[in-house]
Amino acid sequence: MADRPAFNHRRERHGLIGPFSGRQLLVGGAAILAAIVLLVAVTTPLGNTANGPATVDPRATAYLIASPPAVGLRVGDAAPEFSAAGDDGTSYQLTDLAGKPIRLADLRGKAVWLNFFTTWCPPCQAEVPILREMAQRYRDRGLELVGVSVQETSPADVAAYAATYQLPYTIGFDGSGKIFREYKAYGLPTQVFIDPNGVIANVIGAPLDEAGATAQIERLLPATSSSSPTPSMSSTTR
């Protein structure tokens, strides 16, 4: 009788769920969890405005261009002049787009709103209508709005931007960022409110909405006896 082949039938292996083994399911679950964590990380804005002051617009955050300093400017500090000493002993003076010096000492007696910005910064661009409106609305009450352009190519580029958006306030050119660093700023836009005595009243590292800007300005300016309502931006042409 011819030898028969040995019988070696083995039972077919089944996965934990369908054709998938427990190991395959574990690897797949880990990949899905990692994808969810990455999606949350890339869609969450920098900073958290949920617990911030009510004057900050929670819909927008500052564009960070430097690391926060260990110690920033505080309310009650004397505001730094618009000048900085260089390592080589030279002095840097902030100038406007025409090359004329801008000095904080010359603005004594006025409320100063210092706005650090760049033309390429989206949150800076978004608040341009508010800056323009506030500068016009409060000019006769003693507000001096000074925009400080940071890390731009040339004054001519900033001047073209100001002309396009009809900005009616002084703009300084801080291409090297020296004044930006003197004020210990690290994001754009950064708002510094200075009272008529040259003392810092508030520092806000974020864009402002109309209500927030109005509240900051009204704190610095003397109250008026006029009972006429303040015009809203919704009724003005942007």
Buried (B, 14 or more C-beta within 10 A) or exposed (E): EEEEEEEEEEEEEEEEEEEBBEEEBEEEEEEEEEEEEEEEEEEEEEBEBEEBEEBBBEEBBBBEBBEEEEEBBEEEEEBBBBBBEEEEEEEBBBBBBEEEEBEBEEBEEBBBBBBBBBBBBEBBBBBBBBBBBBBBBBEEBBBBBBBBBBBBEEBEBBBEBBEEBEBEBBBBBBBEBBBBBBBBBBBBBBBBBBBBEBEBBBBBBBBBBBEBBBBBBBEBBEEEEEEEEEEEBEEEEE
